[in-house]
Amino acid sequence: METLLKVKNLQKSYGDHAVLKGVSYEIPRGKIIGLLGPNGCGKTSMIKSIVGLINDYKGSILINGQNPGVESKKIIAYLPEKSFLAPWMTPKSAINYMADFYKNFDKEKAIHMAETFQLPMKQKIKTMSKGQQEKLQLLLVMSRKADLYILDEPLGGVDLVSREFILDTIMKNHAENSTILLSTHLIYDIEKVLDRVMMIKDGLLVVNTDVEKITNDGKTVEDLFREVFRYVG
């Protein structure tokens, strides 16, 4: 199976604090992968290194055989944990901006999704509700025909109904044969859609396995997560 993302001995520190301590893995095309771990374990630092927002790491990252940069950004659709839109923008201007910026952005699809989500197309983002802003950011990312979708905590801070809506939107709108890397600490909501899970603990990759292997052992992904992090809820 063709490798889309290859990470080797990735290390990242902030001062004397090491958040990634030599993480290595490969991700193939056409898979949905959960990047799991509690807040502060290094997930976001790893994601930012992959998408090119952090470049002072040690080790190597290859996306489709290339280092993070201009070319890799063309094939990665990234949804950060925090808003990436200017407050003065409207959904209409944000869609136009993305259409001008990315050749693989499907403007018609974005407009259709905005109508489905009942977003006010001419309202400034700063006056929209948090839920409306999250829907807008999600549709902008999922309207790209990307090879790799990287979604950082897309389910965090929203209620159960909203989480189901977001997950359904992701599953119905990603490009064919693309890979999704979904970072979260909310296991129950996503384990049914995952092909593979990776768990990061204290800056180390402690689990990297297919979901099928976990279930064949009579466990759920959440069971394994609780074992690894010794969490009792």
C-alpha positions as CSV (number, residue, x, y, z in Angstrom):
1,M,0.0,0.0,0.0
2,E,1.4,3.4,-1.0
3,T,2.8,5.5,1.8
4,L,1.4,9.0,1.9
5,L,3.0,10.3,5.1
6,K,6.3,9.1,6.6
7,V,7.6,10.5,9.9
8,K,11.0,9.3,11.3
9,N,12.5,10.1,14.7
10,L,10.5,13.3,15.1
11,Q,11.7,15.4,18.1
12,K,10.5,18.8,19.2
13,S,11.3,20.7,22.4
14,Y,10.2,24.1,23.8
15,G,13.2,25.2,25.8
16,D,14.1,22.3,28.1
17,H,10.7,20.7,27.7
18,A,10.6,17.9,25.2
19,V,7.1,17.3,23.7
20,L,8.1,14.8,21.0
21,K,10.8,12.3,21.8
22,G,11.6,10.4,18.6
23,V,8.2,9.6,17.0
24,S,8.3,7.4,13.9
25,Y,5.5,5.9,11.7
26,E,4.1,5.6,8.2
27,I,0.6,6.3,7.0
28,P,-0.8,4.9,3.8
29,R,-3.4,6.4,1.4
30,G,-7.1,5.7,1.8
31,K,-7.1,5.3,5.6
32,I,-8.9,7.0,8.5
33,I,-6.5,7.3,11.4
34,G,-7.1,8.5,14.9
35,L,-4.3,10.4,16.6
36,L,-5.2,9.9,20.3
37,G,-3.9,11.2,23.5
38,P,-4.7,13.6,26.3
39,N,-4.2,17.3,25.9
40,G,-0.6,18.3,26.1
41,C,0.8,15.0,24.9
42,G,2.4,16.4,21.7
43,K,-0.4,15.8,19.2
44,T,-0.7,19.4,18.0
45,S,3.1,19.9,17.9
46,M,3.4,16.9,15.6
47,I,0.5,18.2,13.4
48,K,2.0,21.6,13.1
49,S,5.3,20.1,12.1
50,I,3.6,18.1,9.3
51,V,1.7,21.0,7.9
52,G,4.8,23.3,8.0
53,L,3.9,25.6,10.9
54,I,6.7,24.3,13.0
55,N,10.1,23.8,11.3
56,D,12.6,23.7,14.2
57,Y,12.1,20.0,14.8
58,K,14.6,17.2,14.6
59,G,14.0,14.1,12.4
60,S,12.3,13.9,9.1
61,I,8.8,14.3,7.6
62,L,7.9,13.3,4.1
63,I,4.5,13.9,2.6
64,N,4.1,12.1,-0.7
65,G,7.9,11.9,-0.8
66,Q,8.5,15.6,-0.1
67,N,9.5,17.7,2.9
68,P,6.8,20.0,4.3
69,G,6.6,23.1,2.2
70,V,4.8,24.7,-0.7
71,E,4.1,21.5,-2.6
72,S,3.0,19.5,0.4
73,K,0.5,22.3,1.4
74,K,-1.2,21.9,-1.9
75,I,-2.3,18.4,-1.0
76,I,-2.9,18.8,2.7
77,A,-6.2,20.3,4.0
78,Y,-5.7,21.3,7.6
79,L,-8.3,22.2,10.2
80,P,-6.5,23.7,13.2
81,E,-7.9,23.6,16.8
82,K,-8.3,27.4,16.8
83,S,-10.0,29.6,14.2
84,F,-8.0,30.5,11.1
85,L,-10.4,33.0,9.7
86,A,-10.2,36.8,9.9
87,P,-13.1,38.3,12.0
88,W,-14.0,40.7,9.2
89,M,-14.6,38.0,6.7
90,T,-18.1,36.6,5.8
91,P,-18.8,33.1,4.6
92,K,-19.1,34.4,1.1
93,S,-15.7,36.1,1.2
94,A,-14.0,33.2,2.9
95,I,-15.2,30.8,0.2
96,N,-14.0,33.1,-2.5
97,Y,-10.6,33.5,-0.7
98,M,-10.2,29.7,-0.5
99,A,-11.2,29.3,-4.2
100,D,-8.6,31.9,-5.2
101,F,-5.9,30.3,-3.0
102,Y,-6.3,26.6,-3.7
103,K,-6.7,25.0,-7.1
104,N,-8.2,21.9,-5.5
105,F,-11.0,23.9,-3.8
106,D,-14.5,23.0,-5.0
107,K,-16.4,26.3,-4.7
108,E,-19.7,24.9,-5.8
109,K,-19.5,22.2,-3.1
110,A,-18.6,24.8,-0.5
111,I,-21.6,27.0,-1.4
112,H,-23.9,24.0,-1.3
113,M,-22.6,23.0,2.1
114,A,-23.0,26.5,3.4
115,E,-26.6,26.5,2.2
116,T,-27.1,23.1,3.9
117,F,-25.7,24.4,7.1
118,Q,-27.9,27.5,6.8
119,L,-25.0,29.9,7.2
120,P,-25.6,33.6,6.7
121,M,-23.4,34.2,3.7
122,K,-23.1,38.0,4.2
123,Q,-22.7,38.1,8.0
124,K,-19.3,38.9,9.4
125,I,-17.6,36.0,11.1
126,K,-17.1,37.9,14.4
127,T,-20.8,38.3,14.8
128,M,-21.6,34.6,14.1
129,S,-22.2,32.0,16.8
130,K,-19.4,29.6,17.7
131,G,-21.3,26.7,16.1
132,Q,-21.7,28.7,12.8
133,Q,-18.0,29.5,12.8
134,E,-17.0,25.9,13.3
135,K,-19.3,24.8,10.5
136,L,-17.8,27.3,8.2
137,Q,-14.2,26.3,8.9
138,L,-15.1,22.6,8.5
139,L,-16.8,23.1,5.1
140,L,-13.8,25.2,3.9
141,V,-11.4,22.3,4.7
142,M,-13.7,19.5,3.4
143,S,-14.4,21.3,0.2
144,R,-10.8,20.8,-0.9
145,K,-9.9,17.7,-3.0
146,A,-6.9,16.9,-0.8
147,D,-4.8,13.8,-0.4
148,L,-4.4,14.3,3.3
149,Y,-6.9,15.9,5.7
150,I,-5.5,16.7,9.1
151,L,-8.1,17.7,11.6
152,D,-6.9,18.9,15.1
153,E,-9.6,18.4,17.8
154,P,-12.6,19.0,15.5
155,L,-14.9,17.6,18.1
156,G,-13.6,19.4,21.1
157,G,-15.8,21.9,22.9
158,V,-19.1,20.9,21.2
159,D,-22.1,18.9,22.4
160,L,-23.0,15.4,21.4
161,V,-25.3,16.4,18.6
162,S,-22.7,18.8,17.1
163,R,-20.0,16.1,17.3
164,E,-22.2,13.7,15.4
165,F,-22.9,16.4,12.8
166,I,-19.2,17.2,12.4
167,L,-18.1,13.6,12.1
168,D,-20.9,12.9,9.5
169,T,-19.8,15.9,7.5
170,I,-16.2,14.7,7.5
171,M,-17.0,11.2,6.4
172,K,-19.3,12.3,3.6
173,N,-17.1,15.0,2.1
174,H,-13.5,13.8,2.1
175,A,-12.0,13.1,-1.3
176,E,-11.9,9.6,-2.6
177,N,-8.8,7.6,-1.7
178,S,-7.7,10.3,0.6
179,T,-6.3,9.8,4.1
180,I,-7.7,11.5,7.3
181,L,-5.6,12.0,10.3
182,L,-8.0,13.0,13.1
183,S,-6.6,14.2,16.4
184,T,-8.8,14.0,19.4
185,H,-9.1,12.9,23.1
186,L,-12.8,12.0,22.5
187,I,-12.5,8.3,21.7
188,Y,-16.1,7.0,21.9
189,D,-17.4,9.3,19.2
190,I,-14.9,8.3,16.5
191,E,-13.8,4.8,17.0
192,K,-16.5,3.4,14.8
193,V,-15.0,5.2,11.7
194,L,-11.3,4.5,12.3
195,D,-9.1,2.1,10.4
196,R,-6.1,2.6,12.6
197,V,-5.1,4.3,15.8
198,M,-2.0,6.0,17.1
199,M,-1.6,6.9,20.7
200,I,0.9,9.4,22.0
201,K,1.9,9.4,25.7
202,D,4.6,11.7,27.1
203,G,5.9,12.5,23.7
204,L,6.3,8.9,22.6
205,L,4.2,6.8,20.1
206,V,3.1,4.0,22.4
207,V,0.3,2.5,20.2
208,N,0.2,2.2,16.4
209,T,-2.2,-0.5,15.3
210,D,-5.2,-1.4,13.2
211,V,-8.6,-1.1,14.9
212,E,-9.4,-4.6,13.6
213,K,-6.6,-6.0,15.7
214,I,-7.9,-4.3,18.8
215,T,-11.4,-5.6,18.3
216,N,-10.1,-9.1,17.5
217,D,-8.6,-9.1,20.9
218,G,-12.0,-8.4,22.4
219,K,-11.5,-4.8,23.2
220,T,-12.7,-1.4,22.0
221,V,-10.4,1.5,21.2
222,E,-11.7,3.2,24.3
223,D,-10.7,0.1,26.4
224,L,-7.2,0.3,25.0
225,F,-7.0,4.1,25.6
226,R,-8.0,3.6,29.2
227,E,-5.3,0.9,29.7
228,V,-2.6,3.0,28.1
229,F,-3.4,6.1,30.0
230,R,-4.7,4.4,33.1
231,Y,-7.9,6.5,32.9
232,V,-10.9,5.6,34.9
233,G,-14.0,7.5,34.1
